[in-house]
Amino acid sequence: MQATKVIDARGSFCPGPMMELVRAIKSANVGDVIELISNDKGSEKEIPSWISRTSHKLLEIQQKGDEWHFFVQKGERKKGG
């Protein structure tokens, strides 16, 4: 999968990887795909949980050894919320 931006958050621990993803999404355009690489075990549950409460879309999670690659597509901001 091709990402518009890659964030390498290996070595950063909760809530660091998610905060880096939030910053990247804020500066991205709707439709951009962001790849977040994390080796923090908490990211495995924290990232999908956060995305499920937003207008963004979790396209794919790949586990490679002790790290996770999250592919997130920026969605349009929800109106009236």
Long-range contacts (C-beta under 8 A, 24 or more apart in sequence): 1-33, 1-35, 1-59, 1-60, 1-71, 2-33, 3-33, 3-34, 3-35, 3-71, 4-28, 4-29, 4-32, 4-33, 4-34, 5-32, 5-33, 5-34, 5-35, 6-34, 6-35, 6-37, 7-34, 7-35, 7-36, 7-37, 8-37, 9-36, 9-37, 9-38, 9-40, 9-43, 10-37, 10-38, 10-39, 10-67, 11-39, 12-38, 12-40, 13-40, 13-42, 14-40, 14-42, 14-43, 14-46, 15-46, 16-40, 17-43, 17-46, 17-47, 18-43, 18-46, 18-47, 18-50, 21-47, 21-50, 21-70, 21-72, 25-56, 25-72, 25-74, 28-74, 29-74, 30-74, 30-75, 30-76, 31-73, 31-74, 32-73, 32-74, 33-59, 33-71, 33-72, 33-73, 33-74, 34-71, 34-72, 34-73, 34-74, 35-69, 35-70, 35-71, 35-72, 36-69, 36-70, 36-72, 37-67, 37-68, 37-69, 38-67, 38-68, 38-70, 39-66, 39-67, 39-68, 43-68, 43-70, 44-68, 47-72
